Amino acid sequence: MKKRKILFLGETYRADAITWIRGLQEFGDFEIITWELKKPSNNIKNRLLRLLEYTCALPQVKKIIRLEKPDMIIAERTTSYGFLAVLCGIKPVAIAQQGYTDLWPKNSILYPIKKRMQKYAFKHATLIHAWGPVMSQSMQKANIDMQKVLVLPKGIDLEKFNCPQKTFSGKINAIVTRSLCPEYGHDVILKAFGILHKKEIDFELTFVGDGKELLNLKKLAQNLNIAPKVHFTGRILNTQLPNYLKKANLYISMPVTEGVSASLFEAMATRCYPIVSDIPGNKSYIENKENGQLVPVGDYKKLAQEILWTINNTNSIKNATEINYNFCSQKANYKINMKEIANKYHTLINAKK
């Protein structure tokens, strides 16, 4: 039987996209064709060129559709690739909201345009992915047809991301796995560890990944006199990430906004104790002092206090990591969730035919 084809619109280098594509190939036996914007968005000039590229994208995507004749289109981000997908005019089309709302940042001059694009995409999509409950809440506020919404994370590969019991005593070995961008608040994390250094607390802090803030963060670590204890790995293969997580005992993430974080699930599955920012996306999965800790956005002094708390409450941490591992096994299992998503796509394609 001929394989069914899916056209994926989105950035294929992203870990989320790789998981999505690989899962559909593995559990749905789909052939995946991809298209993405080529221009990066690392400075003002390139962002303008990328915007120009986007305005000329529809004819290119339609040409691919004529040549490849996909059975379905899927796309990430409701305000960009998702909007482009619904303009293509073929069904079914599934779009995924990547953040809490995708309407970010709110002070952008493009915000009103993005809002209209999202509304159009929501209206004309066949299926809308909410990778977690916090996303579905924002969708309800937008008054969309919730019957079209599938609330389910892609999940993580528990064969790779797992770890036996860890010992939570002695040296702090903390890990940060978010890209080095301003919105992830890595400077807050460094300042908190600067306080720990002054208190003569032994620690090792590892930043996994790359981003435009790398040089600024290295300079800040030097200014705080903690550079020898802070390690920047640069971009690594996703297959290498589990080894870093297995060596760590604390996972720290201080974003100002969040949808559903696969990075958080990966840390929970490898029994890293999570200390994260107190925002809706994180509060969907972390209950303060129950299975992790929540810290006000930008409050590095409070973050330092919460890290110190972990040193004196190792039994609580051990119980929390067990809760988190069980959650990932039951609710964020890639093999179970991606099979359900793949089956849903086949159902939509069959309905069209």
Secondary structure, DSSP 8 states (H G I E B T S, - for coil): ----EEEEES-TTSHHHHHHHHHHHHHH--EEEEE---S--SSHHHHHHHHHHHHTHHHHHHHHHHHH--SEEEEE-TTTHHHHHHHT--S-EEEEE-SSSS---TT-TTHHHHHHHHHHHHHH-SEEEESSHHHHHHHHHTT--GGGEEE----B-TTTS--------SSEEEEE-S-S-GGG-HHHHHHHHHHHHHTT--EEEEE-B--TTHHHHHHHHHHTT-GGGEEE-BS--TTTHHHHHHH-SEEEE--SS-S--HHHHHHHHTT-EEEEE-SHHHHTT--BTTTBEEE-TT-HHHHHHHHHHHHT-HHHHHHHHHHHHHHHHHH-BHHHHHHHHHHHHHHHHHHH-
